């Protein structure tokens, strides 16, 4: 049932299942910039609004996201451009009553002791002591040379009400990778019995390793809607540097719109994940390897629709460029009068713009539904 | 004369300027709304109104950076309206595309084959 590329697509379903306990997960791995941070914040804002979250929680989540993102850009010790597992990393997840915000970046080994000491100090304080300590630092003006990471940490601890989770993994003589997680609980910490912090922390760390293995830069799992699409586009645009040819950027943008709109227009709605009142559930990833971009989506489809969908995909993959062009024309001719019905025009467009075969896979889930993975390659167009 | 129609752009909808007095007809920037039929309905209404007593010439410009497949159908619908209009007014279509943007260029070429209108392909 599959026609899968060299890398295979089953990783999408694996991610989807791993992330199923979460109502929302999105992950970015790469170089961070102010523009990108704004994109990330806008994406989470639209998600928080979508689920009509309590304003107090929203404010906390937002505050901690800003601090974490600023910590990455301020403190990441930039080493090299190319991906060797040292790219920075940011995750936000929602799990029932908790928001988990995880960041990862390299730090110089010589700075670890100092950082660890600060974190442990904060973790050993109760709410009252933290408040006093905050005032004391504020008054004494005890700032670190990189702009007061101390205060940021205290504020994060105070707002989250939970212990800060952190870990250092050695990379080489000079550098280590610093993982840092803040957890914001909607219910008071005393009623949190289901998971202790280490469950969330280990899960976020393992996502980071999988992303690196699969050369992925972005994962979004949750509900898909036009609002999210706009934020995702903003984020992707911000994350693509000027190194990428304008043409490549346009192609990615175009294909992205079709892939995401495909999920929320045609995806089957009962996903593994819960929550998300609006929009369809699914997963979307972007990866880059060998100068090419790979845009992949995964969502549930009704088993009864598979035969038709697969036939369409096969037809497209076997068609010449001229035939594809003719298919496109004939569909818009037929449908311009009737409004939209979307008989695979999105798929035709993706195939046309990619110029490569569409890679896809159907993995049976139960009697009614299967998981449909689709991957579109965007070749490097610099010629 | 029919009142001009101006719609300011958003992240996912284009800028529209239809102004009979200035003889200016333009759709620009991005078009990727979820519901293009709804978005373009004022444009369709305006054109049908304008077609009652059009100017002697109607130079219509498409200056789009991106459009989604759902918008593609609406653009064709507009082109068909312009085709009907061409019995009363001299209609030309200026299809702008960024130099090197083959996708946008071929979209224009495809449309030019689907309707019977004078198309100018303009690379910028």
Interface residues (C-beta under 8 A of the other chain):
Chain A: X226 X229 X230 X233 X234 X246 X247 X250 X251 X253 X254 X257 X258 X261 X264 X325 X328 X329 X332 X333 X335 X336 X337 X339 X340 X342 X345 X346 X348 X349 X352 X353
Chain B: X11 X12 X32 X33 X34 X36 X37 X65 X66 X68 X69 X70 X72 X73 X74 X76 X77 X80 X98 X100 X101 X102 X103 X104 X106 X110 X113 X114
